[in-house]
Each structure stands twice: as C-alpha cells, then as structure tokens.
C-alpha cells in the first residue's frame, strides 16, 4: 500500500546549492556517477559490517553488488545497490539537508571558484546533489535492511522534494535519473545515456571499488566488453570494474596515475595527492597500508567532530570501518588511505581496537612512515612541502603538544617565518645560519605576522643582526610551551621574562639609572596600579619608548581568549612596563617628576606610554576614549 505523497521544502542552503549546480557551475559533470557509486559502495560496506553481528540483515543470499543500467531511448540511468538502505528519517536527513557539511562556506567557495573547482564537491560531501547537473528529475527508492516498509523520494531540483512510503521494494537503494537533453552545439559533450560512456567513467573513477559494478550485457557490444558473467537472477551481465584492491598489488607494478585514481575514489577529491605512502609489513604483524597526503586542505578540517583520523580499516580485504581513528593520531587527521590487516578479527569493535596491541604497532609504524615521507618531501621537494605546510602545518603542530615523545621529530618538520625575511625556515636551517657560539633560538609571539615583525621587543636583537622565529598561529602558544629546546638550543621568548642583550657594563649602568629614577618609576607604577606589576628599564629597546613584558610563566593571549570564551576564570597577568633608558621621553618624565611629583601630567604620560605599548603588541586599549583624548590634548599642546 502506498500512502499519499508529502511535499517538503529543502533546507535553505540546499536550495541555493542546487540552483548553482543546475546552472552548470561545474564543468566536470561526469563526477555524478563516481559519487553515486561511492555512496552505493558505502551502503554495501555498512551492510556487511552490520551483518557480522546481525546476519539476518543480509538474508536472501543475493550477491552484494552495484547494478547500473541505462535506456538511451528514454535517457534514463538507474543505479541500484542491495546494501543497508535508509529509513524515512535517514532519507530526510541525508537528502534534504547538508548542514553537517559546512554548507555556508561551501557556497561561498563555490561562488568564488566556480567551474574551475570540481573538487569542492568531494571536500564537502555533497556528491548526491551533483546528479542534478545532469538530471531533470531524480527518484530514490530505498528500504532499510531489517525493515518491511520502503520510502520513495523524488525531486526536480526546484526547491522541493516529495516523500512517500511504499512497499514491495528490495533491500537497498535504487536511484533513477531522468537525464536532461544532450546540449545542442557541443560536439564534445558527453552523452550519459550512452552505455559505453558510463563504462568508461566506471573504469576511470571506480575501477577499484571492491563490489562488482554490473550492467546488462545487451547494453554493450562484444568489442567493448571486458568480461561477461551471470548476474543476479541468472541474467548475463558485464562486470565493469576490476575490483582488485590497489593496495594488494606490488608497488613496482602500480603506475602513478593508478595511485591517483584510487585516491580520487577514496577521498572524493579531484586534485591529485601531494604524497603517496605504500608499504607492506611482514613478520609477527602482517598488514598493508596505502596512505595519501592530500594536495589541498578539506574545508571541514577544523569542523567539530572532524578531529579523528580518516583511514579505512580492512581485515583480509574485508571492509570493517571507514574512519578508524586508532590507525593514526588526530594530528595526522588530514591523511587519507586504507590499512588492510591479516591479524585482526573480522568482528572487531572500537572498544577492542582501543586495547589491541597489534593496532598500537600499526599506528606507530604508519605514523613513522608518514613523517618520514614528509621529511623527504621537505628535503627534496621544498615547493610541494611549503604547499603542504600552508594547508596542514597547523594540524601537524598539534602533535608537538599532544605527543611529547615525538617532539623533536615533529619540530624538525615545522616551518616558521622569521623576522629577517619572508622565507619559511626549519629550525635546523635557522641554527645553520646563526653564529656558531649562539646557544639560543629567539621567538616572538603575536596576534598576526605583521604585528610580530614590527614588535618593539625585536629592536635590540635586530640591532645585533639577529633574527627570531615568528609565532602567530593560535596554537603557537602551546607549541612554544612544549618545545623548550631543540637539539641543545634553548628557545627564549622575547616578549617574556627579562631579556639580556647587554654586557656587564650595560647591566651596571641600567642598575645605577634605576636607582636614580626610583621615584619616577614608583610614581608610574602607582599611576598604572592594576595594569602593570612593575616598571623598569629595558635592554631590549633601541627606538621605542616603552614595551610591555610578561612574566616567564604567564598565560598567552590566545589562551586567555579561550578561557574567556568558555566562561572560565582568567588568571591575573603579571606584566612589566619596560622603559627605554636612552629615549628622550625618559629624561622628560624625570623632569616632570622633579618639578611636581604629584603632577597629573605624569599620570597622563604614563597612560600614554602604556596605551602605546599595548597598541604596538596588537592588544586592545582598556580605555580607548581616554587614550584618544590624551593624544588630542598632546597634539594641541604641541601645536601651541
């Protein structure tokens, strides 16, 4: 019995997305078939995995496969799988909304890049909607394994879809595409109602799908058929894909384009990977790993819930789970690939994986192999490595904080800008070009690179011809706390603690001056009570009149911001205002103090110096209107 259809409106972002897609923002329309086949393969994987504990879900004994058919006369393409299927709720969630895929940013990227970026589809998981580039209408009929009732979904991509319950469906999902007419005047346009075109697309994008992709034999003439065989129901079919897992073959017999094709299928990404890591481990633990470093950052890399590794786990070529977070640490979550083990049990659960010693060894070896490959790329293909670093460097830095036993190894892979020029350098490169007797690596932290490079904290170091590592990523605060030294070189934060760029004579001169200026310094401290803990003279300044310095163990600004955003108490920040002993303003402050120790002018000048120091480091002013008035008054006084 079929109930009355219901009409639903797409989520607002989906309506906008469909409008953009239907009007041909993508030139690679052929990817619709890859996306539908990948979805069907996922459904079959899920059924097999669920059937390990619930065999009744796969009852019937039919061969698990993907069936593809086309009718040139009606321009209709059908893709059928006998996988897990969907419930009514899952149909609405999966086909009516894409809120979980960072939709708004996807649409912005789509408008910016348009037809030049077909990879956006894979990066955002909106592959099903790509079918509207080629179809006037799409009908999805599906029945969840283990249930009796089915669901029929249909849409013309016009902002609405209809949904109705139906009966008599086989387990799995059947997708029917009513194709648009072939574009007129485009001699090179692909006709997706041509069986040979579909066969070529399967060979191009889905040849390594583990499940057989079948087409009725009469759709293809003999000279275009690789192999025929009996299919479901005894009907002769053509098997379109080889099904041989790429990772099971020897590296020597695999061509670079085959590695790339498998990556495209695995990651739903049009761009080629930057690096491929393929190795086989034999002995007590036997497994094969095929891992890829993508060429571009996925748009959802920092989405909530996307902080786990995305490597598929197979056991003796049988799919177990698509995202096995135990195979790689979260700071390598950008890596895609598969690991096929001969030693794990087929019915392995996540709880078992977390305690499995075999998997611990696999994780360790895979991590080492990926880091070795990155190191080789850094040394031999610097341009590619800088591209990788721009995309994934922030994620790799997380490993410095999370995995202390690899701190030095990961630190050696890091690239940093410095205060000397625009080039990125490794720590080893910085050490190599520093004076041989230098036992310190200087660092400076700030909200952005330009602010950091203009910081007054650098003046004395720059005057000596030195350079510092620039830390401006939010995670750099934690990186610097974790990385206290590297290969015997101590990392010193220029904006923290008490810098010492002078010799013994300069130190003695500063101490003498602080005794002479004690009254002035104490008056400024009094005027800035609650803002600074102490006022002293500096050895790090050459041109600027003042600078603010944190204590050696003070929390950084990004950490403070995180605490505020989560409603947690922020520990007091013990700051020191350092004055430039050689700056003309310093002697002027002393003259004001000697003339009238309680002069309001002295308080105003102290506030101006404090506000100027805050602005120089990129921090907000606590009382911007007062600072603005003080500047205006100073300008008027100068004009007189």
HELIX and SHEET records of a PDB file:
HELIX    1   1 UNK A   12  UNK A   22  1                                  11    
HELIX    2   2 UNK A   31  UNK A   51  1                                  21    
HELIX    3   3 UNK A   55  UNK A   58  5                                   4    
HELIX    4   4 UNK A   88  UNK A   96  1                                   9    
HELIX    5   5 UNK A   99  UNK A  101  5                                   3    
HELIX    6   6 UNK A  103  UNK A  113  1                                  11    
HELIX    7   7 UNK A  114  UNK A  116  5                                   3    
HELIX    8   8 UNK A  119  UNK A  124  1                                   6    
HELIX    9   9 UNK A  127  UNK A  133  5                                   7    
HELIX   10  10 UNK A  195  UNK A  205  1                                  11    
HELIX   11  11 UNK A  217  UNK A  219  5                                   3    
HELIX   12  12 UNK A  222  UNK A  224  5                                   3    
HELIX   13  13 UNK A  232  UNK A  234  5                                   3    
HELIX   14  14 UNK A  246  UNK A  248  5                                   3    
HELIX   15  15 UNK A  251  UNK A  253  5                                   3    
HELIX   16  16 UNK A  256  UNK A  267  1                                  12    
HELIX   17  17 UNK A  330  UNK A  332  5                                   3    
HELIX   18  18 UNK A  350  UNK A  354  1                                   5    
HELIX   19  19 UNK A  357  UNK A  380  1                                  24    
HELIX   20  20 UNK A  382  UNK A  402  1                                  21    
HELIX   21  21 UNK A  404  UNK A  406  5                                   3    
HELIX   22  22 UNK A  407  UNK A  413  1                                   7    
HELIX   23  23 UNK A  427  UNK A  433  1                                   7    
HELIX   24  24 UNK A  449  UNK A  453  1                                   5    
HELIX   25  25 UNK A  456  UNK A  458  5                                   3    
HELIX   26  26 UNK A  459  UNK A  463  1                                   5    
HELIX   27  27 UNK A  476  UNK A  482  1                                   7    
HELIX   28  28 UNK A  504  UNK A  516  1                                  13    
HELIX   29  29 UNK A  518  UNK A  527  1                                  10    
HELIX   30  30 UNK A  557  UNK A  565  1                                   9    
HELIX   31  31 UNK A  584  UNK A  595  1                                  12    
HELIX   32  32 UNK A  600  UNK A  616  1                                  17    
HELIX   33  33 UNK A  624  UNK A  639  1                                  16    
SHEET    1   A10 UNK A   6  UNK A   9  0                                        
SHEET    2   A10 UNK A 160  UNK A 166 -1                                        
SHEET    3   A10 UNK A 150  UNK A 155 -1                                        
SHEET    4   A10 UNK A 135  UNK A 143 -1                                        
SHEET    5   A10 UNK A 172  UNK A 179 -1                                        
SHEET    6   A10 UNK A  76  UNK A  81 -1                                        
SHEET    7   A10 UNK A  65  UNK A  71 -1                                        
SHEET    8   A10 UNK A 212  UNK A 216  1                                        
SHEET    9   A10 UNK A 236  UNK A 239 -1                                        
SHEET   10   A10 UNK A 228  UNK A 230 -1                                        
SHEET    1   B 5 UNK A 275  UNK A 281  0                                        
SHEET    2   B 5 UNK A 287  UNK A 293 -1                                        
SHEET    3   B 5 UNK A 335  UNK A 341 -1                                        
SHEET    4   B 5 UNK A 310  UNK A 315  1                                        
SHEET    5   B 5 UNK A 318  UNK A 321 -1                                        
SHEET    1   C 2 UNK A 416  UNK A 417  0                                        
SHEET    2   C 2 UNK A 424  UNK A 425 -1                                        
SHEET    1   D 4 UNK A 469  UNK A 471  0                                        
SHEET    2   D 4 UNK A 440  UNK A 445  1                                        
SHEET    3   D 4 UNK A 489  UNK A 493  1                                        
SHEET    4   D 4 UNK A 485  UNK A 486 -1                                        
SHEET    1   E 3 UNK A 534  UNK A 537  0                                        
SHEET    2   E 3 UNK A 575  UNK A 579  1                                        
SHEET    3   E 3 UNK A 546  UNK A 550 -1                                        
END                                                                             
